[in-house]
Structures are given as C-alpha cells and as structure tokens.
Amino acid sequence: MKQDVIVELAGGKQIKFETGRMAKQASGAALTSSGDNVVLATAVAAPDPKEGIDFFPLTVEYREFTYAGGRIPGGFIKREGRPSEKEILTSRQIDRPIRPLFPEAFRNETQVVAFVYSADKENDTDVLGINGASCALALSDVPFHGPVGAVRIGIVDDQFIVNPTYAEREKSTLNIMVVGTKDGIVMIESGAKEIPEERVVDAIEFAHGEIKKICAAIEDLVSRAGKQKRPVTAVEVDSEYLSALKAKIGARLADALDTKKYPKFDSYAKVKELKDELKRELPEGDADAAKKLSKYYELLRENIFREQVLNDRIRPDHRAFDEIREISIEVGVLPRVHGSALFTRGETQALVSATLGTTDDAQRLESYEGEIKKRFMLHYNFPPFSVGEVGRMTGVGRREIGHGALASRAIEAVLPNEEQSPYTLRVVSDILESNGSSSMATVCGASLSLMQAGIPLKGSVAGVAMGLVKEGDKYAVLTDIAGAEDHYGDMDFKVAGTRNGITALQMDIKIMGITPQIMREALEQARRGRLFLLDKMDGVIAGANQEKSKFAPRIHTMQIPTDKIRDLIGPGGKVIRGIIEATGVKIDVDDSGRVNVASSDADGLERAIQMISDLTAVPEVGKTYLGKVVRLAEFGAFVEIFPGTDGLLHVSEIAEHRVKDVKDELRDGDQILVKVLAIEGNRIKLSRKAVLREQRAKLGLPEPAAPNGGAEGHGRSEQAALEEPVSPDDEDDFEDGEDEGDGEANLNVSDAVPQGAPRQGEQGSPSGQRRPGSRRRRSGRRGGPGGGGSPQGGSPQGGNH
C-alpha cells in the first residue's frame, strides 16, 4: 500500500518520501522528490552471507538519465554509457555515510541503487540520492543502524541556505554537504571560498538541525510501512585468547609497530615475521586456528595503537599530536612540462604537473542539465608501486576520482577568472609513495606546479589530514595522520585552504559522539598545520612565475566590436581559417567579441594579432593611420586605412597648399599618413594636411610659401577650396550607396560634400531646384558663372571641412 511523508526544511524547501507504489520486489524502495526532481532509491541484500570474506560487500550505484531533463544523449550512441564523474562521486557520497552503520558481522552482499527519473535543471539531485538510499535501507529488512539525513548548505548574503539551487550556489561562499543521524554527523563534503573555521562549524550545526527533521520523517514512514530487520549474530570476542596473545607477544608487537625506530617496510616485515612465528606453533593443517590467530593478531595491533595514543599519549612514530612529518619541496623538476612540483611529506610523495591549454582544450561534459565546458581539470593517479605492491593497472578507480575531486575543489577557489588568465588548465598528480593522505599532498603539489607554470593564483593552497582516536570521554586529535592512524582511527578529516580560510573539507566519521567542541579543536589544529605547510611552500615559490615555459602556449586576448565578428570569421569561416593556416595559431572568438589568440610561436602569434587587428580595427577620431590610396576622384581620394575600411581624403586636405589636380599629388597604390578628422555614421573623413602640419611643427620648419605667390597660392582661404565645384560627370559619386556596392562599405562617397560648403538653392542659387532623386549640389563650376569663391582668393565665411 502506498505511504508517504513530507518534511519541511528551512527556507520553504520540501522533501517527499513515498513507498509502496514502485519497485515493490526490492528489499526496500523509496521514491524521493523535491519540486520536479524525482529519484527512486532501492536496497537489496542477498539472503545468505558470502562465504570466505572478512569485509562487508556493499555496492552503491547512482545514475542520472538524460531523459530526466528532457534531453537525448549527444554523439552516435544514444543511450547512457559508463558512469560519469558526477555519478561516481555521488555514489561515493551515498556509500561513505551508510557503510559504517551496518552491523560489523553482516556479510550479505548488499546493493543500493539510486536512479534520477526527473530533473528540473535548477537543483542538484545528489541530496535526494543520499536521502532516498537512507530511506530505502530503513524501510527494508536489511539490518541498518540508520536512518541518515543529508542537506547541502550554502551561504548567500551571510545567510545559511538549505539545498541551494545552482544559481544560488554560484553566489554562495560555501558549498557543504552534511550527512548525519539524529544523534550526530557521519560525513561532510565541502568546497568553500576561503571560509573561516568557525563559520564552517556554524554551518554544520545548522545542517544537523535540518538532518534531524529528515530522520524523524523517515522514521515516521518506517513505522507505517517498514519491514522487520533480519537477525544478525553479534561478533563474539574471546577475551581470554586475546589476553593470552597480548601477554605472549604484546611487547614485541608494540616494538615492531614503532615506525620511528623502524621505517615503514621494516616495521611491516617485523610484524609479519612475528605473525609467521606464531603460525608455526599452530597444529599443521588447522585452518580454523590459523584464521582465529589472524583475526586476533589484527585486533591486538589495533588495541596496542589505541592504548598508546589515548593512555600513553604517543603516536606510532612518536611525533607530537600536532606535528607534521618532514617536508621536501622541489619545483620545475620536469624540463618539458609547463609547470611541475615534487612534494614529499614523510613517506608520501606526489609528482604534480600542470599543463596550459587553450579554450579548445576545455572538457565538454554532458548531462541532463545540458552541455557545459570545464576549463580546470585535476586528475589523480595511484599506481600500485606507490605502496610497494603489484596490482592490475586498468581504468581509473572510484577512489582516484574521489581524491582528484577533493583536490580540485581545494584549488578551484583560488584560480584566476578567464579575464585574468584565459588558459585551460590540467593538473595531474602521480603518487609515487603513499603512507598517509596522498590527496592532501596532491593539493600542495597542484598549488606549487600552477605557480611554477605562471598561473596567478589568489594564494597558495595547502592541505592536511587530521585523525581522531576516541574512547568514552578520552580522545586525541592527530595532525598529518599516517599508516595505523588512518586505518585504526575513528575519523578521517581532510582540510585544505589558504592563509585566509578553508577551500575544501572532507570528513568521514566511524563513530557517534563527535561534539562541536571536538570539531572546533580539530579545525584549529588543522589550521595551524596548514599555516606551517604554507610557510614551507612559500619559501620555495611564493607567487606565480612572471615568465611561462617556452613550451607553453602564449595567449593574447583582444576585444573586438561585435559587428566585426563576422568580418573575422568570414563566409563559412574562410577568413579565420586563413589566418590559422598562415600563422599556425589557435583562435577562439566568443559572442561578446573577446578573441583569444594562442601559439607557442611568438612570431606566428604576432602576425596573427596584426592580421586580426587589421581586419577588425575601428577608426578613432584624431588618430593617424598609414593608409593606401585605392581610388582617385576630382574632389579627392579614397584611402584604405585598414583592410575593408576606406575614408575620404578631400582635395582640400591633401596638402598645405592649394591642390589643383589630385593626380599632381597622389597615385593609386600610394601609401600615405592620414588623420581621421571625423566619423559620421559609417563615413570617415581624413586629412593628410593635418599630418604634414604636425610633422612640420615637430621639426620646427617655417610655413611653406605660396606656390605662385598669387591668388591661387597659400594665401587663398580653405573655404574657397571647399567650394570648388564638381563636374556633372561625378554626380553619381554623390548618390547615397550607388557607387559603393551592397551598402556595407565604411564610407559612402556622397560624403564628399564638405560640411559647411554652400549648396545650390541655399546660397545664391538661381533656381533653388533639385534634380529628382539627386542630392543638392555645390554651386557653380571652377572659374565659371555661379562660382562660390572669389577668383582672387577671397572667400565667404564658412566652416572648414
């Protein structure tokens, strides 16, 4: 029978849990929805335990179908393939909080599956996936010490927001996923923009209040529709056997576990040697006795570790609780890569490289939300030799994707924006040695390699892994955990950030009872450790290199008018392809007119920039250009100041003296300096005379003498020159658009009529009539009746061109 429950969260958000309508053959099923987002989560466990294993066989699968967002997958294959990175990360976020809540003795194969069936493209469905999985397990007969609830918390305008939308997350300074039971927190996953530690604790406490509401709603639904849990036989501990084993080899085992006295592999060898010695004392062929010995030998190791930390207050390597292992840092270790760093902390070592690319190198990601581009990628590799083992090297594992995502969040907060640095960035961390927190070594190495590559980060980022050992009221917070501290501890708490605050945080807790005070103490201890690491890193490289590697592409960013984009691209992309082929560069143009030109060849880059500048340049009034004469007319010349852009050089602006015939001064193809006098719409007025005057003034030369010293000499006014008549044969040159083709030219030749010049019908015209369809004409002919100017050089008042 269908049952449902609705939980009201802060800010008016709702989550609805429903069961009894779908997937009724699963051990437990919950249809979880919020708005238009719908996720079906199911839980199924095998009826019998899996023989011969000493671990809990749990698998979690989360899938997002593109149809949920009303889309069909792109490419040739029109069905979903292997899980995306987002799906893998969400599967891990479901797995990590629920795994510790199963009984220790439960060995039945268990599978949790969450499918996204509807998505509104405004809210992330991962929160519903976690809550739905918790509800499905709680409703099922699978033994589970839940339920858990999950909320995402953001901070916008200094206010906490529950389950913020994608738009709100863009503005938020914090993105923290908190998962917990009604009694405490079990998992935290966070990215932040340099948030203070105290503010993070406040967000976690606020989140726990909302989590309690979710847990109460699930418990209400379970009371009405839940199944009875399967019985599980509790693990029995043979205390006498353990005590006898401790009395026999406890001191020797404690000595073998001393990693200050013995390096990692020497310690491992001594531990194994002692175990082999005990095995030889067992009856030959007694498999049960060998299995019991292995179990209690491992338990004794754990007990020795915990007793030493809590009672003796010493760590396996005898470091202080807040002490970080020895640090070694090198940058620029690889000659051909764009940036590289070798970061070593104790027995953990990461070789991190940074590669600079162009916009074409950005990763395209497809989901039901649509296609997005990712211009920063961080990839983490963990080869088996890093821990001295032999293993298969196949595809990237979920652990590698998870560690890479954590390091990526830590670095993303300090990356420059696209205007400050237009590069696409790929960072790769290859773990060469591992004994504690290789993900935090990756964070440090990524920051160093990007700085060395010349990327101006907002600040260096360092990360440190924290641990906790707790029994009752006794507890110890450990900085920079390694080996047994990670394996046997009660908390794995990774914190990354700058000097200003936290940029990423990940916490997995194996026990309940982590108080806000313990969390504050852990965060403060992590802050001190982070500052210690940042001092070490800044001592090697404190800021981005000014010069990038000679093997890295240079990217020059230009801004062109949006109406010039089509000129740069050309018909069918012909123009832009021509520039690329001629110079070997990469060119990216966006709709705002921003152009990125990239090349590792400086000469090719310079040529491409010049070609783009010539194609897209916009004339500026008062600026001088080297132009080319492309056509002569009686009234002046048309000069191309850059490709496709012509201006009119009127006869009166050709020289400082009166020019009788344009051909006396200019020829087609001449290159001359001209100044832009005015721009009216798409019409450009040029002057060569102004340039000549400026050059003469700079050289301190006197004004030129009149050519004939008479009426037509230098003493003749400019207005007289402006009023020179034009032959009727040139009448078409004055018609709007008739001589300039398709109307896209930068100058219509009718602009040859100077401003202020007298026109027929305006000054002394005998008729004042216009020829139908024509422009008004300037009065008179040179030297003929009706001339507007005095033959002796006098001129009426009028404006200059």
Helices and strands as residue ranges (DSSP letters): E 3-8, G 10-12, E 14-19, E 28-34, E 37-49, E 58-64, G 66-69, H 85-98, G 99-101, E 108-118, H 126-139, E 149-156, E 159-162, H 166-171, E 174-180, E 185-195, H 197-225, H 239-256, H 264-280, H 287-307, I 308-312, E 327-331, E 339-345, E 348-357, G 359-361, E 363-367, E 370-374, E 376-381, G 384-387, H 398-412, E 424-433, H 438-452, E 462-471, E 474-479, H 484-488, E 491-497, E 502-509, H 516-538, E 554-559, G 562-564, H 565-569, G 571-573, H 574-583, E 586-589, E 594-599, H 602-616, E 624-633, E 636-642, E 645-650, G 651-653, G 662-664, E 671-680, E 683-687, H 689-699, H 718-722, G 728-734, G 749-752
